[in-house]
């Protein structure tokens, strides 16, 4: 793989790592005093799911993802997206101010909780696949370069480690700073995590709503309610 292609590949991975859903859930878990292990279970599920999808795309099995992409283009799906986006935006605007909230009860990492977090990571990642355009570009670079199998495996793993790097850094930085700053700083970090989460939810909700309304033709052609 040429150096220019490798740099482009790593650049795409950095762009793809700006994953609002993974960051929002991580901030939500940290704000609810979830143990680091719980956050890592969720991030691990995101990593494994996205790695599996990457492998499928490299193997040329993109047809497996086509039904999901087609579904996201239907009127029904975009109506649902519009409702979800509006709900996220409303939640971010009208949610209680973090400083007014009570002390959250610490989450326990039980087997059931770990299973739920893993399923959440898989679900969130799968539902975002129709918008995984950076991944398609990265896979195109890999398939055109035709690297040896060991190099290909390493590149796939590196890409997906970069993909989950932001939530990992947030989680470890939060724990490291909180443990060394005392209980008062930890409370401030929790409030900051929740406030940041609300901002991210609001921004994502706005873009989801705008995307859905644009697809439905609200800003252009009239909306047609043809399901299927």
C-alpha positions, -999 to +999 in steps of 0.1 A: +000+000+000+015+033-011+022+059+016-003+084+001-030+057+002-021+048+037-023+084+049-057+088+031-069+056+048-059+068+082-074+102+075-107+086+066-105+066+098-101+098+118-131+114+101-152+082+107-143+082+144-164+114+149-193+091+158-219+111+178-239+081+189-209+063+205-198+096+222-234+103+235-238+069+250-203+070+266-211+104+281-245+091+293-228+061+310-202+083+326-228+107+338-246+079+355-215+068+373-211+036+353-180+016+361-152+017+335-159-019+327-195-011+316-183+016+293-157-007+278-184-034+272-203-009+251-173+004+232-161-032+227-195-041+211-192-011+188-157-021+178-166-058+171-197-049+151-179-023+130-150-047+125-173-074+113-190-050+089-156-039+076-146-075+069-179-082+051-173-051+029-137-061+021-149-096+011-173-080-013-205-088+006-219-053+005-252-069-008-259-079+028-261-042+037-282-031+007-316-040+022-308-018+052-298+011+030-329+007+009-351+007+040-335+040+052-345+056+019-382+049+023-408+075+033-418+055+064-382+053+076-377+090+071-409+099+090-396+078+119-362+096+116-380+130+117-399+120+148-367+107+165-347+138+155-375+161+168-376+141+200-338+144+205-338+181+198-367+186+223-350+165+249-318+185+246-336+218+248-361+210+276-341+186+297-334+195+333-302+216+338-274+192+349-267+213+381-303+209+392-303+171+390-298+148+419-269+125+426-272+095+402-270+060+417-239+042+406-245+015+379-235-020+388-219-042+361-241-073+363-243-100+337-276-086+325-263-051+324-233-062+304-255-080+279-278-050+275-248-027+269-233-051+244-267-053+226-269-015+227-235-012+211-244-036+183-278-020+177-265+016+176-237+006+152-260-013+128-286+014+126-258+039+115-245+017+087-265+034+059-245+066+067-211+048+069-198+065+037-163+070+051-160+033+057-170+026+021-141+049+010-117+032+032-127-002+020-123+010-016-087+020-008-080-014+008-094-034-021-076-013-048-043-016-029-046-054-026-023-057+005-011-091+017-035-108+041-015-100+073-012-064+063-049-063+055-059-077+089-037-051+106-052-022+086-087-033+094-079-035+131-061-002+131-091+015+113-116+002+138-094+011+168-093+046+155-130+045+150-136+039+188-107+061+199-128+092+209-151+074+234-121+054+247-102+086+253-132+103+269-138+073+292-102+070+304-096+107+307-128+111+327-118+083+351-082+094+354-091+131+361-120+122+384-100+098+406-072+123+411-094+154+416-115+142+444-153+138+449-160+175+441-143+174+408-159+141+399-193+157+405-184+186+382-172+161+356-205+143+357-224+176+353-201+185+324-205+151+308-243+154+309-242+190+296-220+179+267-242+150+261-273+173+258-254+195+233-244+165+212-280+151+213-294+184+203-269+188+174-275+152+162-312+156+166-312+188+145-293+172+116-314+140+117-346+161+116-332+183+088-320+152+068-354+135+072-374+165+063-352+172+033-356+136+021-393+138+026-394+169+004-405+194+031-379+219+019-386+212-018-411+190-034-443+180-016-442+151+007-457+119-006-468+093+018-461+062-002-450+034+021-430+005+009 
